[in-house]
Amino acid sequence: MSHVVIEQVYSTLMALDPDAKPYPELAQSYTITDDGLTYTFNLRKGVKFHHGDELTAEDVKFSFDRLRAPKSGYSYGAQVETIKSVDAVDRYTVRFRLSKVTGPFLIYMAFPGSSIVPKKLVDGGHDLNAKPIGTGPFKFVSYEPRSAIKFQRNPEYFETGKPYFDAMEYRIISDITALTNALLSGVVNFSNEIPPKDFAKVKGSAGLTAVTLEGSRYNWLLLNNTKKPFDNPKVRQAVSFALDRQALVDGAFFGLATPILGGVIPQWNWGYADIKFVSPKGDPAKSKALLAEAGYPNGITGVDIGMTLPSSFPNIMAMGPIVQANLAKAGIQAKLGTMEIPRYWDEVWSTSNFGITMMYWLSPLADPDDFVTNNYHCGMAINVQKYCSKEMDALLEQAKSAPTVEARKDLYRKMQDLSMQDMPIVPLVNGWLLIGHTSKLQNYRPMRTGFLKTLKDAWLEA
């Protein structure tokens, strides 16, 4: 969720439109060499950081060299790994040389993590975590832990006349009932995190506009691929066949989600593979047969399988008992436990200390690569289930560097086929974006990524 703050304060070379297609932002134009290995960006002139300095090519070079540093700790390293060098050609021109063709490169340039930061300030010791300074539509004012993040309009924003709001405040509301009540009472004007259980109430409320959009947020079950019994792909497949995804949609999302029956890339995306590997209602008999093939003819009992869930995510908590019951029906006994964030990140996620857990992935860019590489490639930090396959890695790398969309699509189809056979991650459902806002909000265009950058284009009518 830090991305929805970053995108208001910072800008990127490219930006995404509501359908996740890239267009120049800090770049005024760009060129690509015929071999696809060199990108040259011509920067807008006169763009000012919030402290007054002009943005130049040196800031761009510094920002990406900072991300590419060996010990940067950047979680999205896959997006910058093919950058061989970044050179400031002159004050307003920057050149990227790549080690190999990178199909989603322009989209990577639109990711909030690719935001351009002020070299001079950072070199001087300025802490961007304490006070973010960028060139975005809003200036950071303050952060009140567990309460609010405040912004004010950037009067020197390079899109003349924007943003239209004088100020904006993000309220941090962890209780989902309180969130709904805040919207219904007018305490907040906008939310794209409406709880599914309350969406009908918001939709029926006078003065509010309710919008649904299938986006990039897919929920999955993570099985520790290095621990028995989940080191066996047949057992992992058995888990997938045991699940009644329609029950998850109805019970946890109140019908406002799409069951994932094959690969994780959604139907609206060009990388969709249209694989129907499982049925919406599941197949407990098939699950039991796979368990028998894996050497568990009587199911998996007497094994201490812990299913630890992060209690801060209501939809995951709602799915937990349904999944547990589905698994039990197929002969897999799992002990359900919960843990608060951030303890969960420290003790479960970062150490892969789990048998089963659940999480969701919000693709920040909507290129097929972003749905899959970070989660399925052996070398990625987010591959917490510890899945490693040379065949999968090769497919992902080929798909990322294939010269045409058609070639990339074919490779993503193969990759998703393999993901069903190996089942390192068990896809569950794609939860829709549930947006509610005051009907006075005009010209707001929701983004499939769930980001809020387009708020800069909207205004409140009197």
FIKENU-610084 format. One record per residue (C-alpha): residue number from 1; z, y, x; residue in one letter. Coordinates in steps of 0.5 Angstrom, whole numbers, padded with zeros to 4 digits. Each point is the difference from the previous one (the first is absolute). Layout:
N
<NUM; <Z; Y; X>; 'A'> ...
This chain:
462
<1; <0000; 0000; 0000>; 'M'> <2; <0000; 0005; 0006>; 'S'> <3; <-0007; 0000; 0000>; 'H'> <4; <0000; 0004; -0007>; 'V'> <5; <0004; 0005; 0004>; 'V'> <6; <-0004; 0000; 0006>; 'I'> <7; <-0006; 0001; -0004>; 'E'> <8; <0002; 0007; -0003>; 'Q'> <9; <0002; 0003; 0007>; 'V'> <10; <-0005; -0003; 0005>; 'Y'> <11; <-0008; 0000; 0000>; 'S'> <12; <-0004; -0006; 0002>; 'T'> <13; <-0008; 0001; 0003>; 'L'> <14; <-0002; -0004; -0006>; 'M'> <15; <0003; 0000; -0007>; 'A'> <16; <-0001; -0005; -0006>; 'L'> <17; <-0002; 0002; -0007>; 'D'> <18; <0003; -0003; -0006>; 'P'> <19; <-0005; -0007; 0001>; 'D'> <20; <0003; 0000; 0007>; 'A'> <21; <-0007; 0002; 0003>; 'K'> <22; <0000; 0004; 0006>; 'P'> <23; <-0002; 0007; 0001>; 'Y'> <24; <0001; 0006; 0006>; 'P'> <25; <0007; 0003; 0000>; 'E'> <26; <0002; 0003; 0006>; 'L'> <27; <-0007; -0002; 0003>; 'A'> <28; <-0005; 0005; -0003>; 'Q'> <29; <-0006; -0005; 0002>; 'S'> <30; <0000; -0007; 0004>; 'Y'> <31; <-0006; -0004; 0004>; 'T'> <32; <0000; -0007; 0001>; 'I'> <33; <-0004; -0003; 0006>; 'T'> <34; <-0005; -0005; -0002>; 'D'> <35; <0004; -0006; 0003>; 'D'> <36; <0006; 0002; -0004>; 'G'> <37; <0004; 0001; 0006>; 'L'> <38; <0001; 0008; 0001>; 'T'> <39; <0002; 0004; -0006>; 'Y'> <40; <0000; 0008; 0001>; 'T'> <41; <0004; 0004; -0004>; 'F'> <42; <-0001; 0008; -0001>; 'N'> <43; <0006; 0003; -0002>; 'L'> <44; <0001; 0006; -0005>; 'R'> <45; <0002; 0006; 0004>; 'K'> <46; <0006; 0004; -0002>; 'G'> <47; <0004; -0005; -0003>; 'V'> <48; <0007; 0002; 0002>; 'K'> <49; <0006; -0005; 0001>; 'F'> <50; <0006; 0003; -0005>; 'H'> <51; <0004; 0003; 0006>; 'H'> <52; <-0007; 0004; 0001>; 'G'> <53; <-0003; -0003; 0006>; 'D'> <54; <-0008; -0002; -0001>; 'E'> <55; <-0002; -0007; 0000>; 'L'> <56; <-0004; -0002; 0005>; 'T'> <57; <-0004; -0006; 0003>; 'A'> <58; <0006; -0001; 0005>; 'E'> <59; <0005; -0001; -0006>; 'D'> <60; <-0005; -0006; -0002>; 'V'> <61; <0000; -0003; 0006>; 'K'> <62; <0007; 0000; 0001>; 'F'> <63; <0002; -0002; -0007>; 'S'> <64; <-0004; -0007; 0001>; 'F'> <65; <0002; -0001; 0008>; 'D'> <66; <0007; 0000; -0003>; 'R'> <67; <-0002; -0005; -0005>; 'L'> <68; <-0003; -0004; 0005>; 'R'> <69; <0005; 0000; 0005>; 'A'> <70; <0003; -0007; 0002>; 'P'> <71; <0007; 0001; -0002>; 'K'> <72; <-0002; 0005; -0006>; 'S'> <73; <0003; -0005; -0005>; 'G'> <74; <-0005; 0002; -0005>; 'Y'> <75; <0000; -0005; -0006>; 'S'> <76; <-0008; 0001; -0001>; 'Y'> <77; <-0002; -0002; 0007>; 'G'> <78; <-0006; -0004; -0003>; 'A'> <79; <-0003; 0007; -0002>; 'Q'> <80; <0000; 0003; 0007>; 'V'> <81; <-0001; -0006; 0004>; 'E'> <82; <-0008; 0000; 0001>; 'T'> <83; <0001; 0008; 0002>; 'I'> <84; <-0002; -0001; 0008>; 'K'> <85; <0000; 0008; 0001>; 'S'> <86; <0001; 0006; -0003>; 'V'> <87; <-0003; 0007; 0003>; 'D'> <88; <0001; 0007; -0002>; 'A'> <89; <-0008; 0002; 0002>; 'V'> <90; <0002; 0007; -0002>; 'D'> <91; <0005; 0004; -0004>; 'R'> <92; <-0003; -0002; -0007>; 'Y'> <93; <-0003; -0007; 0002>; 'T'> <94; <0003; -0007; 0001>; 'V'> <95; <-0003; -0006; 0002>; 'R'> <96; <0002; -0007; -0001>; 'F'> <97; <-0003; -0006; 0004>; 'R'> <98; <0002; -0007; -0003>; 'L'> <99; <0000; -0007; 0003>; 'S'> <100; <-0004; -0003; -0005>; 'K'> <101; <-0003; 0002; -0007>; 'V'> <102; <0006; 0001; -0005>; 'T'> <103; <-0003; 0000; -0007>; 'G'> <104; <0006; 0004; -0003>; 'P'> <105; <0001; 0005; 0005>; 'F'> <106; <-0001; 0006; -0004>; 'L'> <107; <0005; -0002; -0005>; 'I'> <108; <0005; -0001; 0005>; 'Y'> <109; <-0001; 0007; 0002>; 'M'> <110; <0002; 0002; -0007>; 'A'> <111; <0007; -0004; 0000>; 'F'> <112; <0006; 0004; 0000>; 'P'> <113; <0002; -0003; 0007>; 'G'> <114; <-0006; 0003; 0003>; 'S'> <115; <0003; 0007; -0002>; 'S'> <116; <-0001; 0005; 0006>; 'I'> <117; <0006; 0003; 0003>; 'V'> <118; <0001; 0006; 0004>; 'P'> <119; <-0001; -0002; 0008>; 'K'> <120; <0004; 0006; 0002>; 'K'> <121; <0006; -0001; -0004>; 'L'> <122; <0001; -0007; 0001>; 'V'> <123; <-0001; 0001; 0007>; 'D'> <124; <0005; 0005; 0000>; 'G'> <125; <0005; -0005; -0003>; 'G'> <126; <0000; 0002; -0007>; 'H'> <127; <0002; -0006; -0005>; 'D'> <128; <-0005; -0001; -0005>; 'L'> <129; <0005; -0005; -0004>; 'N'> <130; <0005; 0006; -0001>; 'A'> <131; <-0005; 0005; -0002>; 'K'> <132; <-0008; -0002; -0001>; 'P'> <133; <-0005; 0005; 0002>; 'I'> <134; <-0007; -0001; -0002>; 'G'> <135; <-0006; 0004; -0003>; 'T'> <136; <0001; -0003; -0007>; 'G'> <137; <0000; 0003; -0007>; 'P'> <138; <0007; 0001; 0000>; 'F'> <139; <0006; 0002; 0005>; 'K'> <140; <0006; -0005; 0001>; 'F'> <141; <0006; 0004; -0002>; 'V'> <142; <0006; -0005; 0000>; 'S'> <143; <0002; -0007; -0001>; 'Y'> <144; <0006; -0002; -0004>; 'E'> <145; <0002; -0007; 0001>; 'P'> <146; <0000; -0004; -0006>; 'R'> <147; <-0002; 0006; -0004>; 'S'> <148; <-0006; 0004; 0001>; 'A'> <149; <-0006; 0002; 0005>; 'I'> <150; <-0002; 0008; -0001>; 'K'> <151; <-0006; 0003; 0002>; 'F'> <152; <-0003; 0007; -0001>; 'Q'> <153; <-0008; 0002; 0000>; 'R'> <154; <-0003; 0001; 0006>; 'N'> <155; <-0004; 0007; -0001>; 'P'> <156; <-0005; -0002; 0006>; 'E'> <157; <-0002; -0006; -0002>; 'Y'> <158; <-0007; -0001; 0002>; 'F'> <159; <-0003; -0002; -0007>; 'E'> <160; <0000; 0007; -0003>; 'T'> <161; <0005; 0001; -0006>; 'G'> <162; <0003; -0006; 0000>; 'K'> <163; <0005; -0003; -0001>; 'P'> <164; <0001; 0003; -0007>; 'Y'> <165; <0008; -0001; 0000>; 'F'> <166; <0004; 0005; 0003>; 'D'> <167; <0005; -0006; 0002>; 'A'> <168; <0001; -0007; -0001>; 'M'> <169; <0007; -0005; 0000>; 'E'> <170; <0000; -0007; 0000>; 'Y'> <171; <0006; -0003; -0003>; 'R'> <172; <0003; -0007; 0003>; 'I'> <173; <0002; -0004; -0007>; 'I'> <174; <0002; -0007; 0002>; 'S'> <175; <0002; -0002; -0007>; 'D'> <176; <-0006; -0001; -0004>; 'I'> <177; <0003; 0002; -0007>; 'T'> <178; <0002; 0006; 0003>; 'A'> <179; <-0007; 0001; 0003>; 'L'> <180; <-0003; -0001; -0007>; 'T'> <181; <0005; 0005; -0003>; 'N'> <182; <-0001; 0005; 0005>; 'A'> <183; <-0007; 0000; -0002>; 'L'> <184; <0001; 0000; -0008>; 'L'> <185; <0005; 0006; 0000>; 'S'> <186; <-0005; 0004; 0005>; 'G'> <187; <0005; 0000; 0006>; 'V'> <188; <-0006; -0003; 0004>; 'V'> <189; <-0007; 0002; -0002>; 'N'> <190; <-0004; -0006; 0003>; 'F'> <191; <0001; -0007; 0002>; 'S'> <192; <-0004; -0006; 0002>; 'N'> <193; <0005; -0005; 0001>; 'E'> <194; <0002; -0001; -0008>; 'I'> <195; <0003; -0006; -0001>; 'P'> <196; <-0004; -0005; -0004>; 'P'> <197; <0006; -0001; -0005>; 'K'> <198; <-0001; 0007; -0002>; 'D'> <199; <-0007; 0002; 0001>; 'F'> <200; <-0001; -0001; -0008>; 'A'> <201; <0006; 0005; -0001>; 'K'> <202; <-0004; 0005; 0005>; 'V'> <203; <-0007; -0001; -0003>; 'K'> <204; <0003; 0001; -0007>; 'G'> <205; <0004; 0007; 0002>; 'S'> <206; <-0003; 0006; -0003>; 'A'> <207; <-0001; 0005; 0006>; 'G'> <208; <-0002; -0006; 0005>; 'L'> <209; <-0006; -0003; 0003>; 'T'> <210; <0000; -0007; 0002>; 'A'> <211; <-0005; -0003; 0004>; 'V'> <212; <-0001; -0007; 0003>; 'T'> <213; <-0004; -0002; 0006>; 'L'> <214; <-0001; -0007; 0003>; 'E'> <215; <0001; 0002; 0008>; 'G'> <216; <0002; -0003; 0006>; 'S'> <217; <0007; -0002; -0001>; 'R'> <218; <0000; -0008; 0000>; 'Y'> <219; <0006; -0004; 0000>; 'N'> <220; <0001; -0006; 0004>; 'W'> <221; <0005; -0006; 0002>; 'L'> <222; <0001; -0001; 0007>; 'L'> <223; <0001; -0007; 0003>; 'L'> <224; <0003; 0000; 0007>; 'N'> <225; <-0006; -0004; 0003>; 'N'> <226; <0004; -0002; 0006>; 'T'> <227; <0006; -0004; -0004>; 'K'> <228; <0000; -0006; -0004>; 'K'> <229; <-0002; -0002; -0005>; 'P'> <230; <-0005; 0006; 0000>; 'F'> <231; <-0003; -0001; 0007>; 'D'> <232; <-0005; -0005; -0004>; 'N'> <233; <-0006; 0003; -0004>; 'P'> <234; <0001; -0005; -0005>; 'K'> <235; <0007; 0002; -0002>; 'V'> <236; <-0002; 0008; 0000>; 'R'> <237; <-0006; -0002; -0005>; 'Q'> <238; <0005; -0004; -0004>; 'A'> <239; <0004; 0006; -0001>; 'V'> <240; <-0006; 0004; -0002>; 'S'> <241; <-0002; -0005; -0005>; 'F'> <242; <0007; 0000; -0003>; 'A'> <243; <0000; 0007; -0002>; 'L'> <244; <-0002; 0003; -0007>; 'D'> <245; <-0003; 0007; 0002>; 'R'> <246; <-0001; 0002; -0007>; 'Q'> <247; <0008; -0001; -0001>; 'A'> <248; <0001; 0005; 0006>; 'L'> <249; <-0005; 0005; -0003>; 'V'> <250; <0003; -0001; -0007>; 'D'> <251; <0008; -0001; 0002>; 'G'> <252; <0000; 0005; 0006>; 'A'> <253; <-0006; 0005; -0002>; 'F'> <254; <0000; 0000; -0007>; 'F'> <255; <-0007; -0002; 0000>; 'G'> <256; <-0002; 0006; 0005>; 'L'> <257; <-0002; -0004; 0006>; 'A'> <258; <-0006; -0005; 0002>; 'T'> <259; <0001; -0007; 0002>; 'P'> <260; <-0003; -0001; 0007>; 'I'> <261; <-0003; -0007; -0001>; 'L'> <262; <-0004; 0000; 0007>; 'G'> <263; <0000; 0005; 0006>; 'G'> <264; <0004; 0006; 0000>; 'V'> <265; <-0006; 0005; 0000>; 'I'> <266; <0000; 0003; -0007>; 'P'> <267; <-0006; 0000; -0005>; 'Q'> <268; <-0002; 0007; 0001>; 'W'> <269; <-0001; 0000; 0007>; 'N'> <270; <-0006; -0002; 0003>; 'W'> <271; <0003; -0006; 0004>; 'G'> <272; <0002; -0003; -0006>; 'Y'> <273; <-0001; -0008; 0001>; 'A'> <274; <0000; -0002; -0008>; 'D'> <275; <0004; -0007; 0002>; 'I'> <276; <0004; -0003; -0005>; 'K'> <277; <0004; -0005; 0004>; 'F'> <278; <0006; 0000; -0005>; 'V'> <279; <0001; 0001; -0007>; 'S'> <280; <0004; 0005; -0004>; 'P'> <281; <0005; -0005; -0002>; 'K'> <282; <0000; -0004; 0006>; 'G'> <283; <0000; -0007; 0001>; 'D'> <284; <0007; -0004; 0001>; 'P'> <285; <-0004; -0007; 0000>; 'A'> <286; <-0004; 0003; 0005>; 'K'> <287; <0005; 0002; 0004>; 'S'> <288; <0004; -0006; 0000>; 'K'> <289; <-0006; -0004; 0002>; 'A'> <290; <-0001; 0005; 0006>; 'L'> <291; <0008; -0001; 0002>; 'L'> <292; <-0001; -0008; 0000>; 'A'> <293; <-0006; 0001; 0004>; 'E'> <294; <0004; 0004; 0005>; 'A'> <295; <0006; -0006; 0000>; 'G'> <296; <0004; 0003; -0006>; 'Y'> <297; <-0001; -0005; -0005>; 'P'> <298; <0006; 0002; -0004>; 'N'> <299; <0000; 0007; 0001>; 'G'> <300; <0004; 0004; 0005>; 'I'> <301; <0007; 0000; -0001>; 'T'> <302; <0006; -0001; 0004>; 'G'> <303; <-0003; 0006; 0005>; 'V'> <304; <0003; 0006; 0000>; 'D'> <305; <-0006; 0005; -0002>; 'I'> <306; <0002; 0007; 0000>; 'G'> <307; <-0004; 0005; -0004>; 'M'> <308; <0003; 0007; 0002>; 'T'> <309; <-0003; 0006; -0004>; 'L'> <310; <0001; 0007; 0001>; 'P'> <311; <0004; 0003; -0005>; 'S'> <312; <-0003; 0007; 0000>; 'S'> <313; <-0006; -0002; -0003>; 'F'> <314; <0001; -0001; -0008>; 'P'> <315; <-0007; -0004; -0001>; 'N'> <316; <0002; -0005; 0006>; 'I'> <317; <0007; -0001; -0003>; 'M'> <318; <-0003; -0001; -0007>; 'A'> <319; <-0005; -0006; 0003>; 'M'> <320; <0005; -0003; 0004>; 'G'> <321; <0003; -0005; -0005>; 'P'> <322; <-0007; -0001; -0003>; 'I'> <323; <-0002; -0002; 0006>; 'V'> <324; <0006; -0004; 0002>; 'Q'> <325; <-0001; -0004; -0007>; 'A'> <326; <-0007; -0001; 0001>; 'N'> <327; <0001; -0004; 0007>; 'L'> <328; <0006; -0004; -0003>; 'A'> <329; <-0005; -0002; -0005>; 'K'> <330; <-0004; -0003; 0005>; 'A'> <331; <0005; -0003; 0004>; 'G'> <332; <0002; 0006; 0005>; 'I'> <333; <0007; 0002; 0000>; 'Q'> <334; <0001; 0007; 0003>; 'A'> <335; <0007; 0004; 0000>; 'K'> <336; <-0001; 0007; -0002>; 'L'> <337; <0003; 0006; 0004>; 'G'> <338; <0000; 0007; 0000>; 'T'> <339; <0001; 0005; 0005>; 'M'> <340; <0000; 0008; 0000>; 'E'> <341; <-0005; 0004; 0004>; 'I'> <342; <0001; 0002; 0006>; 'P'> <343; <0004; -0007; 0002>; 'R'> <344; <-0006; -0004; -0003>; 'Y'> <345; <-0005; 0004; 0005>; 'W'> <346; <0005; -0002; 0006>; 'D'> <347; <0002; -0007; -0002>; 'E'> <348; <-0005; -0003; -0004>; 'V'> <349; <-0007; 0004; 0001>; 'W'> <350; <0000; 0002; 0008>; 'S'> <351; <0003; -0007; 0002>; 'T'> <352; <-0004; -0004; -0005>; 'S'> <353; <0007; -0003; -0002>; 'N'> <354; <-0002; -0003; -0006>; 'F'> <355; <-0003; -0007; -0004>; 'G'> <356; <-0003; 0004; -0005>; 'I'> <357; <0000; 0008; -0002>; 'T'> <358; <-0005; 0004; -0004>; 'M'> <359; <-0003; 0007; 0002>; 'M'> <360; <-0006; 0004; -0003>; 'Y'> <361; <-0005; 0003; 0005>; 'W'> <362; <-0003; 0007; -0002>; 'L'> <363; <-0007; 0001; 0003>; 'S'> <364; <0000; 0007; 0003>; 'P'> <365; <-0007; 0000; 0001>; 'L'> <366; <-0004; -0005; -0005>; 'A'> <367; <-0005; -0003; 0005>; 'D'> <368; <0001; -0007; 0000>; 'P'> <369; <0002; 0000; 0007>; 'D'> <370; <0006; 0003; -0002>; 'D'> <371; <0002; -0005; -0005>; 'F'> <372; <0000; -0006; 0004>; 'V'> <373; <0000; 0002; 0008>; 'T'> <374; <0007; 0002; 0000>; 'N'> <375; <0003; -0006; -0004>; 'N'> <376; <-0004; -0006; 0003>; 'Y'> <377; <-0002; 0002; 0007>; 'H'> <378; <0004; -0004; 0005>; 'C'> <379; <0002; 0006; 0004>; 'G'> <380; <0002; 0005; -0005>; 'M'> <381; <0007; 0003; -0001>; 'A'> <382; <0000; -0001; -0007>; 'I'> <383; <-0002; -0007; 0000>; 'N'> <384; <0007; -0002; -0001>; 'V'> <385; <-0001; -0007; -0003>; 'Q'> <386; <-0002; -0002; 0007>; 'K'> <387; <-0007; -0002; -0001>; 'Y'> <388; <-0005; -0002; 0005>; 'C'> <389; <-0007; -0002; 0000>; 'S'> <390; <-0006; 0001; 0005>; 'K'> <391; <-0005; -0001; -0006>; 'E'> <392; <0003; 0005; -0004>; 'M'> <393; <0001; 0005; 0006>; 'D'> <394; <-0007; -0001; 0001>; 'A'> <395; <-0003; 0001; -0007>; 'L'> <396; <0005; 0006; 0000>; 'L'> <397; <-0003; 0003; 0006>; 'E'> <398; <-0007; -0002; -0002>; 'Q'> <399; <0001; 0004; -0007>; 'A'> <400; <0002; 0006; 0003>; 'K'> <401; <-0005; 0001; 0005>; 'S'> <402; <-0006; -0003; -0004>; 'A'> <403; <-0006; 0005; 0000>; 'P'> <404; <-0001; 0000; -0007>; 'T'> <405; <0004; 0000; -0007>; 'V'> <406; <-0004; -0006; -0002>; 'E'> <407; <0002; -0004; 0006>; 'A'> <408; <0007; 0003; 0000>; 'R'> <409; <0001; -0003; -0007>; 'K'> <410; <-0003; -0007; 0001>; 'D'> <411; <0006; 0000; 0006>; 'L'> <412; <0005; 0002; -0005>; 'Y'> <413; <-0002; -0005; -0005>; 'R'> <414; <0001; -0005; 0006>; 'K'> <415; <0006; 0003; 0002>; 'M'> <416; <0003; 0000; -0007>; 'Q'> <417; <-0002; -0008; -0001>; 'D'> <418; <0004; -0001; 0006>; 'L'> <419; <0006; 0003; -0002>; 'S'> <420; <0000; -0004; -0006>; 'M'> <421; <-0001; -0007; 0004>; 'Q'> <422; <0006; 0003; 0005>; 'D'> <423; <0004; 0004; -0005>; 'M'> <424; <0004; 0003; 0005>; 'P'> <425; <0002; 0005; -0006>; 'I'> <426; <0000; -0001; -0007>; 'V'> <427; <-0003; 0005; -0004>; 'P'> <428; <0003; 0002; -0007>; 'L'> <429; <-0002; 0006; -0004>; 'V'> <430; <-0004; 0007; 0001>; 'N'> <431; <0005; 0005; -0003>; 'G'> <432; <-0003; 0005; -0003>; 'W'> <433; <0001; 0008; 0001>; 'L'> <434; <0004; 0002; -0005>; 'L'> <435; <0000; 0008; -0001>; 'I'> <436; <0003; 0005; -0004>; 'G'> <437; <0000; 0007; 0000>; 'H'> <438; <0001; 0006; -0004>; 'T'> <439; <-0007; 0002; -0004>; 'S'> <440; <0000; 0007; 0003>; 'K'> <441; <-0002; -0003; 0007>; 'L'> <442; <-0007; 0001; 0000>; 'Q'> <443; <-0006; -0003; 0005>; 'N'> <444; <0005; -0005; 0002>; 'Y'> <445; <-0005; -0006; 0003>; 'R'> <446; <0004; -0007; 0001>; 'P'> <447; <-0001; -0003; 0007>; 'M'> <448; <-0001; -0008; 0000>; 'R'> <449; <0004; 0000; 0006>; 'T'> <450; <0006; 0003; -0004>; 'G'> <451; <0000; 0006; 0005>; 'F'> <452; <0001; 0007; -0003>; 'L'> <453; <-0004; 0004; 0005>; 'K'> <454; <-0004; 0002; -0006>; 'T'> <455; <0006; 0004; -0003>; 'L'> <456; <-0003; 0006; 0004>; 'K'> <457; <-0006; 0001; -0005>; 'D'> <458; <0004; 0000; -0006>; 'A'> <459; <0004; 0005; -0004>; 'W'> <460; <0005; 0001; -0005>; 'L'> <461; <-0003; 0004; -0006>; 'E'> <462; <0004; 0006; -0003>; 'A'> 
